[in-house]
Amino acid sequence: METTVFNPIQRHLLEMFSYDKSQEGLEELKEMLCQYYSKRMNTKLDELWDKGILDQKKLDKIAEMDIHSLK
């Protein structure tokens, strides 16, 4: 059996989870994480757009792709 080695972020999250075991706390944390990663993604996409790496033509091409088949 393989041993899972947690990175510092995973360890910190596990420690945080130990304090609040309620469903409400879980839902709040999930929402906060979604907002955090959404903001990071939007910032990165804005940077790509500003640098000319991403444009409407490329977005249209991505929209037509079956992203589930990508490896």
mmCIF file as gemmi writes it, N, C-alpha and C atoms, coordinates in Angstrom:
data_model
loop_
_atom_site.group_PDB
_atom_site.id
_atom_site.type_symbol
_atom_site.label_atom_id
_atom_site.label_alt_id
_atom_site.label_comp_id
_atom_site.label_asym_id
_atom_site.label_entity_id
_atom_site.label_seq_id
_atom_site.pdbx_PDB_ins_code
_atom_site.Cartn_x
_atom_site.Cartn_y
_atom_site.Cartn_z
_atom_site.occupancy
_atom_site.B_iso_or_equiv
_atom_site.pdbx_formal_charge
_atom_site.auth_seq_id
_atom_site.auth_asym_id
_atom_site.pdbx_PDB_model_num
ATOM 1 N N . MET Axp A 1 ? 0.837 -1.171 0 1 0 ? 1 A 1
ATOM 2 C CA . MET Axp A 1 ? 0 0 0 1 0 ? 1 A 1
ATOM 3 C C . MET Axp A 1 ? 0.89 1.245 0 1 0 ? 1 A 1
ATOM 4 N N . GLU Axp A 2 ? 0.536 2.201 -0.867 1 0 ? 2 A 1
ATOM 5 C CA . GLU Axp A 2 ? 1.3 3.441 -0.953 1 0 ? 2 A 1
ATOM 6 C C . GLU Axp A 2 ? 0.944 4.38 0.186 1 0 ? 2 A 1
ATOM 7 N N . THR Axp A 3 ? 1.919 5.113 0.639 1 0 ? 3 A 1
ATOM 8 C CA . THR Axp A 3 ? 1.705 6.128 1.656 1 0 ? 3 A 1
ATOM 9 C C . THR Axp A 3 ? 1.48 7.466 0.962 1 0 ? 3 A 1
ATOM 10 N N . THR Axp A 4 ? 0.442 8.17 1.371 1 0 ? 4 A 1
ATOM 11 C CA . THR Axp A 4 ? 0.17 9.487 0.814 1 0 ? 4 A 1
ATOM 12 C C . THR Axp A 4 ? 0.951 10.527 1.591 1 0 ? 4 A 1
ATOM 13 N N . VAL Axp A 5 ? 1.7 11.326 0.866 1 0 ? 5 A 1
ATOM 14 C CA . VAL Axp A 5 ? 2.453 12.412 1.489 1 0 ? 5 A 1
ATOM 15 C C . VAL Axp A 5 ? 1.723 13.711 1.16 1 0 ? 5 A 1
ATOM 16 N N . PHE Axp A 6 ? 1.284 14.401 2.2 1 0 ? 6 A 1
ATOM 17 C CA . PHE Axp A 6 ? 0.549 15.641 1.997 1 0 ? 6 A 1
ATOM 18 C C . PHE Axp A 6 ? 1.505 16.818 1.864 1 0 ? 6 A 1
ATOM 19 N N . ASN Axp A 7 ? 1.143 17.737 0.981 1 0 ? 7 A 1
ATOM 20 C CA . ASN Axp A 7 ? 1.936 18.956 0.857 1 0 ? 7 A 1
ATOM 21 C C . ASN Axp A 7 ? 1.49 19.931 1.952 1 0 ? 7 A 1
ATOM 22 N N . PRO Axp A 8 ? 2.209 21.029 2.14 1 0 ? 8 A 1
ATOM 23 C CA . PRO Axp A 8 ? 1.864 21.961 3.222 1 0 ? 8 A 1
ATOM 24 C C . PRO Axp A 8 ? 0.433 22.503 3.156 1 0 ? 8 A 1
ATOM 25 N N . ILE Axp A 9 ? -0.079 22.749 1.97 1 0 ? 9 A 1
ATOM 26 C CA . ILE Axp A 9 ? -1.456 23.243 1.843 1 0 ? 9 A 1
ATOM 27 C C . ILE Axp A 9 ? -2.438 22.185 2.321 1 0 ? 9 A 1
ATOM 28 N N . GLN Axp A 10 ? -2.249 20.948 1.907 1 0 ? 10 A 1
ATOM 29 C CA . GLN Axp A 10 ? -3.141 19.868 2.323 1 0 ? 10 A 1
ATOM 30 C C . GLN Axp A 10 ? -3.11 19.682 3.834 1 0 ? 10 A 1
ATOM 31 N N . ARG Axp A 11 ? -1.923 19.729 4.426 1 0 ? 11 A 1
ATOM 32 C CA . ARG Axp A 11 ? -1.812 19.588 5.886 1 0 ? 11 A 1
ATOM 33 C C . ARG Axp A 11 ? -2.543 20.72 6.599 1 0 ? 11 A 1
ATOM 34 N N . HIS Axp A 12 ? -2.374 21.934 6.094 1 0 ? 12 A 1
ATOM 35 C CA . HIS Axp A 12 ? -3.036 23.082 6.713 1 0 ? 12 A 1
ATOM 36 C C . HIS Axp A 12 ? -4.555 22.946 6.63 1 0 ? 12 A 1
ATOM 37 N N . LEU Axp A 13 ? -5.06 22.53 5.477 1 0 ? 13 A 1
ATOM 38 C CA . LEU Axp A 13 ? -6.509 22.349 5.326 1 0 ? 13 A 1
ATOM 39 C C . LEU Axp A 13 ? -7.03 21.266 6.268 1 0 ? 13 A 1
ATOM 40 N N . LEU Axp A 14 ? -6.296 20.173 6.402 1 0 ? 14 A 1
ATOM 41 C CA . LEU Axp A 14 ? -6.714 19.119 7.327 1 0 ? 14 A 1
ATOM 42 C C . LEU Axp A 14 ? -6.775 19.639 8.757 1 0 ? 14 A 1
ATOM 43 N N . GLU Axp A 15 ? -5.8 20.454 9.135 1 0 ? 15 A 1
ATOM 44 C CA . GLU Axp A 15 ? -5.822 21.044 10.478 1 0 ? 15 A 1
ATOM 45 C C . GLU Axp A 15 ? -7.03 21.961 10.643 1 0 ? 15 A 1
ATOM 46 N N . MET Axp A 16 ? -7.342 22.747 9.614 1 0 ? 16 A 1
ATOM 47 C CA . MET Axp A 16 ? -8.505 23.639 9.68 1 0 ? 16 A 1
ATOM 48 C C . MET Axp A 16 ? -9.796 22.843 9.818 1 0 ? 16 A 1
ATOM 49 N N . PHE Axp A 17 ? -9.913 21.757 9.077 1 0 ? 17 A 1
ATOM 50 C CA . PHE Axp A 17 ? -11.124 20.94 9.123 1 0 ? 17 A 1
ATOM 51 C C . PHE Axp A 17 ? -11.358 20.351 10.507 1 0 ? 17 A 1
ATOM 52 N N . SER Axp A 18 ? -10.316 20.141 11.253 1 0 ? 18 A 1
ATOM 53 C CA . SER Axp A 18 ? -10.474 19.508 12.563 1 0 ? 18 A 1
ATOM 54 C C . SER Axp A 18 ? -11.188 20.415 13.564 1 0 ? 18 A 1
ATOM 55 N N . TYR Axp A 19 ? -11.232 21.715 13.311 1 0 ? 19 A 1
ATOM 56 C CA . TYR Axp A 19 ? -11.861 22.644 14.251 1 0 ? 19 A 1
ATOM 57 C C . TYR Axp A 19 ? -13.367 22.771 14.059 1 0 ? 19 A 1
ATOM 58 N N . ASP Axp A 20 ? -13.834 22.679 12.836 1 0 ? 20 A 1
ATOM 59 C CA . ASP Axp A 20 ? -15.268 22.854 12.558 1 0 ? 20 A 1
ATOM 60 C C . ASP Axp A 20 ? -15.755 21.64 11.787 1 0 ? 20 A 1
ATOM 61 N N . LYS Axp A 21 ? -16.523 20.816 12.435 1 0 ? 21 A 1
ATOM 62 C CA . LYS Axp A 21 ? -16.986 19.575 11.808 1 0 ? 21 A 1
ATOM 63 C C . LYS Axp A 21 ? -18.415 19.679 11.283 1 0 ? 21 A 1
ATOM 64 N N . SER Axp A 22 ? -18.979 20.892 11.267 1 0 ? 22 A 1
ATOM 65 C CA . SER Axp A 22 ? -20.366 21.063 10.84 1 0 ? 22 A 1
ATOM 66 C C . SER Axp A 22 ? -20.482 21.1 9.316 1 0 ? 22 A 1
ATOM 67 N N . GLN Axp A 23 ? -21.644 20.734 8.822 1 0 ? 23 A 1
ATOM 68 C CA . GLN Axp A 23 ? -21.923 20.794 7.389 1 0 ? 23 A 1
ATOM 69 C C . GLN Axp A 23 ? -21.887 22.246 6.916 1 0 ? 23 A 1
ATOM 70 N N . GLU Axp A 24 ? -22.379 23.153 7.748 1 0 ? 24 A 1
ATOM 71 C CA . GLU Axp A 24 ? -22.382 24.572 7.396 1 0 ? 24 A 1
ATOM 72 C C . GLU Axp A 24 ? -20.95 25.086 7.217 1 0 ? 24 A 1
ATOM 73 N N . GLY Axp A 25 ? -20.066 24.696 8.114 1 0 ? 25 A 1
ATOM 74 C CA . GLY Axp A 25 ? -18.665 25.094 7.994 1 0 ? 25 A 1
ATOM 75 C C . GLY Axp A 25 ? -18.038 24.564 6.724 1 0 ? 25 A 1
ATOM 76 N N . LEU Axp A 26 ? -18.37 23.333 6.381 1 0 ? 26 A 1
ATOM 77 C CA . LEU Axp A 26 ? -17.857 22.735 5.151 1 0 ? 26 A 1
ATOM 78 C C . LEU Axp A 26 ? -18.335 23.516 3.934 1 0 ? 26 A 1
ATOM 79 N N . GLU Axp A 27 ? -19.624 23.844 3.906 1 0 ? 27 A 1
ATOM 80 C CA . GLU Axp A 27 ? -20.178 24.579 2.768 1 0 ? 27 A 1
ATOM 81 C C . GLU Axp A 27 ? -19.547 25.964 2.644 1 0 ? 27 A 1
ATOM 82 N N . GLU Axp A 28 ? -19.337 26.635 3.766 1 0 ? 28 A 1
ATOM 83 C CA . GLU Axp A 28 ? -18.697 27.953 3.741 1 0 ? 28 A 1
ATOM 84 C C . GLU Axp A 28 ? -17.27 27.849 3.21 1 0 ? 28 A 1
ATOM 85 N N . LEU Axp A 29 ? -16.552 26.847 3.653 1 0 ? 29 A 1
ATOM 86 C CA . LEU Axp A 29 ? -15.17 26.666 3.213 1 0 ? 29 A 1
ATOM 87 C C . LEU Axp A 29 ? -15.113 26.335 1.725 1 0 ? 29 A 1
ATOM 88 N N . LYS Axp A 30 ? -16.006 25.486 1.26 1 0 ? 30 A 1
ATOM 89 C CA . LYS Axp A 30 ? -16.049 25.151 -0.156 1 0 ? 30 A 1
ATOM 90 C C . LYS Axp A 30 ? -16.321 26.393 -0.997 1 0 ? 30 A 1
ATOM 91 N N . GLU Axp A 31 ? -17.241 27.233 -0.54 1 0 ? 31 A 1
ATOM 92 C CA . GLU Axp A 31 ? -17.569 28.462 -1.261 1 0 ? 31 A 1
ATOM 93 C C . GLU Axp A 31 ? -16.366 29.41 -1.3 1 0 ? 31 A 1
ATOM 94 N N . MET Axp A 32 ? -15.68 29.536 -0.174 1 0 ? 32 A 1
ATOM 95 C CA . MET Axp A 32 ? -14.499 30.4 -0.119 1 0 ? 32 A 1
ATOM 96 C C . MET Axp A 32 ? -13.402 29.896 -1.054 1 0 ? 32 A 1
ATOM 97 N N . LEU Axp A 33 ? -13.197 28.587 -1.079 1 0 ? 33 A 1
ATOM 98 C CA . LEU Axp A 33 ? -12.183 28.019 -1.972 1 0 ? 33 A 1
ATOM 99 C C . LEU Axp A 33 ? -12.559 28.227 -3.44 1 0 ? 33 A 1
ATOM 100 N N . CYS Axp A 34 ? -13.833 28.063 -3.759 1 0 ? 34 A 1
ATOM 101 C CA . CYS Axp A 34 ? -14.289 28.297 -5.136 1 0 ? 34 A 1
ATOM 102 C C . CYS Axp A 34 ? -14.054 29.746 -5.541 1 0 ? 34 A 1
ATOM 103 N N . GLN Axp A 35 ? -14.393 30.67 -4.651 1 0 ? 35 A 1
ATOM 104 C CA . GLN Axp A 35 ? -14.18 32.09 -4.946 1 0 ? 35 A 1
ATOM 105 C C . GLN Axp A 35 ? -12.697 32.396 -5.129 1 0 ? 35 A 1
ATOM 106 N N . TYR Axp A 36 ? -11.868 31.832 -4.267 1 0 ? 36 A 1
ATOM 107 C CA . TYR Axp A 36 ? -10.422 32.062 -4.332 1 0 ? 36 A 1
ATOM 108 C C . TYR Axp A 36 ? -9.855 31.585 -5.668 1 0 ? 36 A 1
ATOM 109 N N . TYR Axp A 37 ? -10.175 30.349 -6.049 1 0 ? 37 A 1
ATOM 110 C CA . TYR Axp A 37 ? -9.616 29.814 -7.287 1 0 ? 37 A 1
ATOM 111 C C . TYR Axp A 37 ? -10.235 30.466 -8.52 1 0 ? 37 A 1
ATOM 112 N N . SER Axp A 38 ? -11.474 30.888 -8.428 1 0 ? 38 A 1
ATOM 113 C CA . SER Axp A 38 ? -12.099 31.615 -9.528 1 0 ? 38 A 1
ATOM 114 C C . SER Axp A 38 ? -11.395 32.948 -9.753 1 0 ? 38 A 1
ATOM 115 N N . LYS Axp A 39 ? -11.09 33.648 -8.664 1 0 ? 39 A 1
ATOM 116 C CA . LYS Axp A 39 ? -10.385 34.927 -8.762 1 0 ? 39 A 1
ATOM 117 C C . LYS Axp A 39 ? -8.99 34.728 -9.361 1 0 ? 39 A 1
ATOM 118 N N . ARG Axp A 40 ? -8.283 33.694 -8.911 1 0 ? 40 A 1
ATOM 119 C CA . ARG Axp A 40 ? -6.94 33.412 -9.45 1 0 ? 40 A 1
ATOM 120 C C . ARG Axp A 40 ? -7.006 33.1 -10.943 1 0 ? 40 A 1
ATOM 121 N N . MET Axp A 41 ? -7.997 32.309 -11.335 1 0 ? 41 A 1
ATOM 122 C CA . MET Axp A 41 ? -8.129 31.943 -12.738 1 0 ? 41 A 1
ATOM 123 C C . MET Axp A 41 ? -8.445 33.178 -13.583 1 0 ? 41 A 1
ATOM 124 N N . ASN Axp A 42 ? -9.354 34.024 -13.11 1 0 ? 42 A 1
ATOM 125 C CA . ASN Axp A 42 ? -9.698 35.23 -13.859 1 0 ? 42 A 1
ATOM 126 C C . ASN Axp A 42 ? -8.503 36.163 -14.002 1 0 ? 42 A 1
ATOM 127 N N . THR Axp A 43 ? -7.706 36.275 -12.955 1 0 ? 43 A 1
ATOM 128 C CA . THR Axp A 43 ? -6.502 37.106 -13.013 1 0 ? 43 A 1
ATOM 129 C C . THR Axp A 43 ? -5.541 36.579 -14.067 1 0 ? 43 A 1
ATOM 130 N N . LYS Axp A 44 ? -5.334 35.271 -14.075 1 0 ? 44 A 1
ATOM 131 C CA . LYS Axp A 44 ? -4.429 34.659 -15.054 1 0 ? 44 A 1
ATOM 132 C C . LYS Axp A 44 ? -4.971 34.819 -16.475 1 0 ? 44 A 1
ATOM 133 N N . LEU Axp A 45 ? -6.274 34.627 -16.653 1 0 ? 45 A 1
ATOM 134 C CA . LEU Axp A 45 ? -6.867 34.793 -17.981 1 0 ? 45 A 1
ATOM 135 C C . LEU Axp A 45 ? -6.749 36.235 -18.458 1 0 ? 45 A 1
ATOM 136 N N . ASP Axp A 46 ? -6.944 37.198 -17.554 1 0 ? 46 A 1
ATOM 137 C CA . ASP Axp A 46 ? -6.77 38.612 -17.91 1 0 ? 46 A 1
ATOM 138 C C . ASP Axp A 46 ? -5.337 38.885 -18.358 1 0 ? 46 A 1
ATOM 139 N N . GLU Axp A 47 ? -4.363 38.298 -17.664 1 0 ? 47 A 1
ATOM 140 C CA . GLU Axp A 47 ? -2.957 38.469 -18.047 1 0 ? 47 A 1
ATOM 141 C C . GLU Axp A 47 ? -2.706 37.907 -19.448 1 0 ? 47 A 1
ATOM 142 N N . LEU Axp A 48 ? -3.243 36.717 -19.712 1 0 ? 48 A 1
ATOM 143 C CA . LEU Axp A 48 ? -3.07 36.106 -21.033 1 0 ? 48 A 1
ATOM 144 C C . LEU Axp A 48 ? -3.719 36.959 -22.118 1 0 ? 48 A 1
ATOM 145 N N . TRP Axp A 49 ? -4.882 37.524 -21.808 1 0 ? 49 A 1
ATOM 146 C CA . TRP Axp A 49 ? -5.591 38.383 -22.761 1 0 ? 49 A 1
ATOM 147 C C . TRP Axp A 49 ? -4.772 39.649 -23.033 1 0 ? 49 A 1
ATOM 148 N N . ASP Axp A 50 ? -4.289 40.282 -21.965 1 0 ? 50 A 1
ATOM 149 C CA . ASP Axp A 50 ? -3.515 41.522 -22.099 1 0 ? 50 A 1
ATOM 150 C C . ASP Axp A 50 ? -2.219 41.309 -22.874 1 0 ? 50 A 1
ATOM 151 N N . LYS Axp A 51 ? -1.628 40.13 -22.764 1 0 ? 51 A 1
ATOM 152 C CA . LYS Axp A 51 ? -0.382 39.821 -23.478 1 0 ? 51 A 1
ATOM 153 C C . LYS Axp A 51 ? -0.636 39.364 -24.913 1 0 ? 51 A 1
ATOM 154 N N . GLY Axp A 52 ? -1.909 39.198 -25.28 1 0 ? 52 A 1
ATOM 155 C CA . GLY Axp A 52 ? -2.241 38.765 -26.629 1 0 ? 52 A 1
ATOM 156 C C . GLY Axp A 52 ? -2.138 37.267 -26.839 1 0 ? 52 A 1
ATOM 157 N N . ILE Axp A 53 ? -1.918 36.53 -25.766 1 0 ? 53 A 1
ATOM 158 C CA . ILE Axp A 53 ? -1.816 35.073 -25.861 1 0 ? 53 A 1
ATOM 159 C C . ILE Axp A 53 ? -3.203 34.456 -26.024 1 0 ? 53 A 1
ATOM 160 N N . LEU Axp A 54 ? -4.184 35.079 -25.421 1 0 ? 54 A 1
ATOM 161 C CA . LEU Axp A 54 ? -5.571 34.616 -25.487 1 0 ? 54 A 1
ATOM 162 C C . LEU Axp A 54 ? -6.402 35.706 -26.151 1 0 ? 54 A 1
ATOM 163 N N . ASP Axp A 55 ? -7.254 35.299 -27.092 1 0 ? 55 A 1
ATOM 164 C CA . ASP Axp A 55 ? -8.148 36.248 -27.747 1 0 ? 55 A 1
ATOM 165 C C . ASP Axp A 55 ? -9.481 35.558 -28.029 1 0 ? 55 A 1
ATOM 166 N N . GLN Axp A 56 ? -10.413 36.299 -28.616 1 0 ? 56 A 1
ATOM 167 C CA . GLN Axp A 56 ? -11.75 35.75 -28.839 1 0 ? 56 A 1
ATOM 168 C C . GLN Axp A 56 ? -11.722 34.551 -29.778 1 0 ? 56 A 1
ATOM 169 N N . LYS Axp A 57 ? -10.855 34.593 -30.776 1 0 ? 57 A 1
ATOM 170 C CA . LYS Axp A 57 ? -10.75 33.473 -31.721 1 0 ? 57 A 1
ATOM 171 C C . LYS Axp A 57 ? -10.342 32.192 -30.992 1 0 ? 57 A 1
ATOM 172 N N . LYS Axp A 58 ? -9.378 32.302 -30.087 1 0 ? 58 A 1
ATOM 173 C CA . LYS Axp A 58 ? -8.932 31.134 -29.328 1 0 ? 58 A 1
ATOM 174 C C . LYS Axp A 58 ? -10.011 30.666 -28.358 1 0 ? 58 A 1
ATOM 175 N N . LEU Axp A 59 ? -10.731 31.614 -27.754 1 0 ? 59 A 1
ATOM 176 C CA . LEU Axp A 59 ? -11.827 31.224 -26.859 1 0 ? 59 A 1
ATOM 177 C C . LEU Axp A 59 ? -12.912 30.471 -27.618 1 0 ? 59 A 1
ATOM 178 N N . ASP Axp A 60 ? -13.228 30.933 -28.83 1 0 ? 60 A 1
ATOM 179 C CA . ASP Axp A 60 ? -14.228 30.248 -29.65 1 0 ? 60 A 1
ATOM 180 C C . ASP Axp A 60 ? -13.774 28.832 -29.991 1 0 ? 60 A 1
ATOM 181 N N . LYS Axp A 61 ? -12.491 28.672 -30.292 1 0 ? 61 A 1
ATOM 182 C CA . LYS Axp A 61 ? -11.945 27.346 -30.602 1 0 ? 61 A 1
ATOM 183 C C . LYS Axp A 61 ? -12.038 26.431 -29.377 1 0 ? 61 A 1
ATOM 184 N N . ILE Axp A 62 ? -11.704 26.968 -28.206 1 0 ? 62 A 1
ATOM 185 C CA . ILE Axp A 62 ? -11.789 26.191 -26.961 1 0 ? 62 A 1
ATOM 186 C C . ILE Axp A 62 ? -13.227 25.77 -26.691 1 0 ? 62 A 1
ATOM 187 N N . ALA Axp A 63 ? -14.172 26.666 -26.966 1 0 ? 63 A 1
ATOM 188 C CA . ALA Axp A 63 ? -15.587 26.372 -26.716 1 0 ? 63 A 1
ATOM 189 C C . ALA Axp A 63 ? -16.081 25.193 -27.549 1 0 ? 63 A 1
ATOM 190 N N . GLU Axp A 64 ? -15.467 24.981 -28.7 1 0 ? 64 A 1
ATOM 191 C CA . GLU Axp A 64 ? -15.864 23.878 -29.582 1 0 ? 64 A 1
ATOM 192 C C . GLU Axp A 64 ? -15.196 22.557 -29.221 1 0 ? 64 A 1
ATOM 193 N N . MET Axp A 65 ? -14.188 22.598 -28.362 1 0 ? 65 A 1
ATOM 194 C CA . MET Axp A 65 ? -13.419 21.397 -28.027 1 0 ? 65 A 1
ATOM 195 C C . MET Axp A 65 ? -14.155 20.522 -27.015 1 0 ? 65 A 1
ATOM 196 N N . ASP Axp A 66 ? -13.906 19.22 -27.101 1 0 ? 66 A 1
ATOM 197 C CA . ASP Axp A 66 ? -14.366 18.289 -26.073 1 0 ? 66 A 1
ATOM 198 C C . ASP Axp A 66 ? -13.238 18.184 -25.053 1 0 ? 66 A 1
ATOM 199 N N . ILE Axp A 67 ? -13.286 19.033 -24.044 1 0 ? 67 A 1
ATOM 200 C CA . ILE Axp A 67 ? -12.177 19.108 -23.088 1 0 ? 67 A 1
ATOM 201 C C . ILE Axp A 67 ? -12.024 17.835 -22.264 1 0 ? 67 A 1
ATOM 202 N N . HIS Axp A 68 ? -13.07 17.023 -22.207 1 0 ? 68 A 1
ATOM 203 C CA . HIS Axp A 68 ? -12.986 15.774 -21.445 1 0 ? 68 A 1
ATOM 204 C C . HIS Axp A 68 ? -12.112 14.738 -22.142 1 0 ? 68 A 1
ATOM 205 N N . SER Axp A 69 ? -11.903 14.917 -23.435 1 0 ? 69 A 1
ATOM 206 C CA . SER Axp A 69 ? -11.072 13.955 -24.168 1 0 ? 69 A 1
ATOM 207 C C . SER Axp A 69 ? -9.599 14.359 -24.174 1 0 ? 69 A 1
ATOM 208 N N . LEU Axp A 70 ? -9.277 15.531 -23.657 1 0 ? 70 A 1
ATOM 209 C CA . LEU Axp A 70 ? -7.885 15.992 -23.617 1 0 ? 70 A 1
ATOM 210 C C . LEU Axp A 70 ? -7.102 15.234 -22.563 1 0 ? 70 A 1
ATOM 211 N N . LYS Axp A 71 ? -5.854 15.012 -22.847 1 0 ? 71 A 1
ATOM 212 C CA . LYS Axp A 71 ? -4.984 14.33 -21.881 1 0 ? 71 A 1
ATOM 213 C C . LYS Axp A 71 ? -3.81 15.185 -21.555 1 0 ? 71 A 1
